[in-house]
Amino acid sequence: MLVMGAFVMVAAWLRPSLRARRVHNMPLNHGPMVLEVSDSGLHFRSAVEDSKVSWSAFVGWAEGTVVFALFPSPRTSLPIPKRAFSPEQLIEFRGHLHSKIKEDAGN
């Protein structure tokens, strides 16, 4: 039992780093990504992806020092780096978040 408990603890500790490595190697995560923000939602485009997400798909959002986190569910987040925005775009995007997402998870 003790060995099994130790194994579970080590596996739980290693899981995030192993998952991050696997996600980093996906083709989707390489190359430029374009984000268009509109009154209807977000439109993501890259060489391998083209997807639209309406504002109603998000249940909350939070703002960190270097990233916005949008929550399509309480346990899942979509990170959007602030470095992708100019200072004016940051203000505009923050305004969209305040007006379009009903529940403000971070503020």
N, C-alpha and C positions, 0 to 999 in steps of 0.2 A: 504494500500500500504506500509506503513511504517513497519508494522509487517511482511509482506511478505518479504520485503527487508532485515530485520534483520534476518529472518529465513534463507534466501539464504546465507547471510554472515556467519552465524554460521555453516551451513551445509558445506560450502566451507572450513571453517577453520578445521572442524572435519574430513573431508573426508580422508586426508592422513593417519591419525592415525588409523582410522577404517579399512582402506584397509591394512595397515601394519599388524594389528592384525590378519586379516583374512588370509593373505598370510603366516604369521608365523605359523599358525595352520595347514597348508597343509602338508600332509605326504611327499611330494616332497622336502620340505625344512628341513627335519630331516635326520640325518645320514651322513656318509661321501660321498663326491662327488669326482670323479676322472676326471681330465681334461688332455687329451692328445693333444699336439700341434704339428701339422705337416705342411708341405708345402701346403697341400690341405685344411686345415682348423682346426677346433676345434672339439674334440670328448668328450662329457660329458657322464659319466656313474655313476650310483648309484644303489641302490637296486630297485628303482622304475622308473628309467629313463635310456635310452640309445639313445643319439641323436648326430648327426653330423651336423655341420654348416660350409659351405665353406666360405673362406675369402671374396668372392664376395658378400656375403649376408650383409656385413657391409658397411655403408656409412661414418663412421668416428669413432674416438676413442678419449679418453681423459685420462689423468693420474692425479690422486689426490694423497694425501699423503699416503693413506692406500688402495686405490682401483684403478683398471683400469676400465673404463667404455667404453664398445663397443656399437656402435649404429647401430642396424639393420634398424632404421629409425630415422629421426631427432628428434622425440618425444619419442622414446623408447630406454632404455639402458639396457645392460646386465652387471651387476657389477661382477668383478672378483677380489677377495681380494688379495692383495700383500703378505699377510702372508702365502699364499699357495705355494709360490716360495722360493727357496734358492736364495742367492745373484747372483749366476751364472745363474740360470733360469730366474731371473728378467731381466737380461741383454739380454738373448736370446729371451725372450718373447717380450720385447720392440723392438728388432730388427725385429721380425716377424711383429709387428704392423706397424712399419715404412715402411717395404717393401711390405706388402700384402694389406694394406688398403690404397686406393688411397688418400682419403681426410683425413687429420689429424685434427679432430675437436678441439683438446685441445691444440695443440702446434703451 
